[in-house]
């Protein structure tokens, strides 16, 4: 998963291949999906069962288990969620902003699991 995210940082953010900043939104969406999968896998490994529920509930569970790592995952997820949605009154995220978020997701996924702490 980390190697796919590393490739994402360079390839999908080449927004010249997609019109209107769609490359940054696509990269943000893919990074958010990768983070969701990593959070689910981490909770499954720590709890021994599928945590179920919404992503918000999973993030709250993760924060309860490890406030630092869970807080970072929560912040990343909400930041990526904002980057994925189009609002008339907001500027689209820049490629640099999304690249920073993708890099932080790569670092989070590569970090030690909660159960190893």
C-alpha positions in Angstrom: 0.0 0.0 0.0 2.8 2.4 0.8 4.5 1.9 -2.6 1.2 2.6 -4.4 0.9 5.8 -2.3 4.4 6.8 -3.1 3.7 6.4 -6.9 0.5 8.4 -6.4 2.5 11.4 -5.0 4.2 11.8 -8.3 1.8 10.5 -11.0 -1.7 11.6 -10.2 -0.6 15.0 -9.0 0.7 15.8 -12.5 -2.5 17.8 -12.9 -1.6 18.7 -16.5 -3.0 15.3 -17.5 -6.4 16.0 -16.0 -8.3 19.3 -16.6 -9.4 21.7 -13.9 -7.4 20.5 -11.0 -9.0 17.0 -11.1 -5.5 15.4 -10.6 -5.3 16.9 -7.1 -8.8 15.8 -6.2 -8.1 12.3 -7.6 -4.9 12.0 -5.6 -6.7 13.2 -2.4 -9.5 10.7 -2.9 -7.0 7.8 -3.5 -4.9 8.8 -0.5 -8.1 9.0 1.7 -9.1 5.5 0.6 -5.7 4.2 1.3 -5.8 5.8 4.8 -9.2 4.3 5.4 -7.9 0.8 4.5 -4.9 1.2 6.7 -7.0 2.4 9.7 -9.4 -0.6 9.2 -6.5 -3.0 9.0 -4.8 -1.5 12.1 -8.0 -1.7 14.1 -8.7 -5.3 12.9 -5.1 -6.3 14.0 -5.5 -4.6 17.4 -9.0 -5.6 18.2 -9.0 -9.0 16.5 -12.4 -8.3 14.7 -13.9 -6.0 12.1 -14.5 -2.7 13.9 -17.5 -1.9 11.8 -19.3 1.4 11.9 -18.5 4.6 10.1 -15.1 6.0 9.4 -15.7 8.6 12.1 -16.4 5.9 14.6 -13.3 4.0 13.6 -11.2 7.1 14.0 -12.6 7.7 17.4 -11.7 4.2 18.4 -8.2 4.7 17.0 -7.9 7.9 19.0 -9.0 6.0 22.2 -6.4 3.3 21.6 -3.5 5.7 20.7 -4.2 9.4 21.0 -1.2 10.6 19.0 -1.4 8.2 16.1 -5.2 8.2 16.1 -5.3 12.0 16.2 -2.9 12.3 13.3 -5.0 9.8 11.3 -8.2 11.8 12.1 -6.6 15.0 11.0 -5.3 13.5 7.8 -8.7 12.0 7.0 -10.7 15.2 7.6 -8.1 17.2 5.6 -8.3 14.8 2.7 -12.1 14.8 2.9 -12.1 18.6 2.6 -9.7 18.3 -0.4 -12.0 15.9 -2.2 -15.1 18.0 -2.1 -15.8 20.9 -4.5 -17.4 24.1 -3.1 -18.2 27.1 -5.2 -16.9 29.5 -2.5 -13.6 27.7 -1.9 -10.4 27.4 -3.9 -9.3 23.9 -5.0 -6.4 22.5 -3.0 -3.1 23.1 -4.7 -0.9 20.2 -5.9 1.6 21.1 -3.2 -1.0 20.9 -0.4 -2.3 17.5 -1.6 1.3 16.2 -2.1 2.0 17.1 1.5 -1.1 15.2 2.7 -0.2 12.2 0.5 3.3 12.2 2.0 1.9 12.3 5.5 -0.4 9.4 4.7 2.6 7.4 3.3 4.5 8.1 6.6 1.4 7.2 8.7 0.9 3.9 6.9 4.6 3.0 7.2 4.6 3.8 10.9 4.5 1.2 13.7 1.1 -0.3 14.3 -0.7 0.5 17.6 -0.3 -3.1 18.8 3.5 -2.8 18.5 3.6 0.1 20.9 
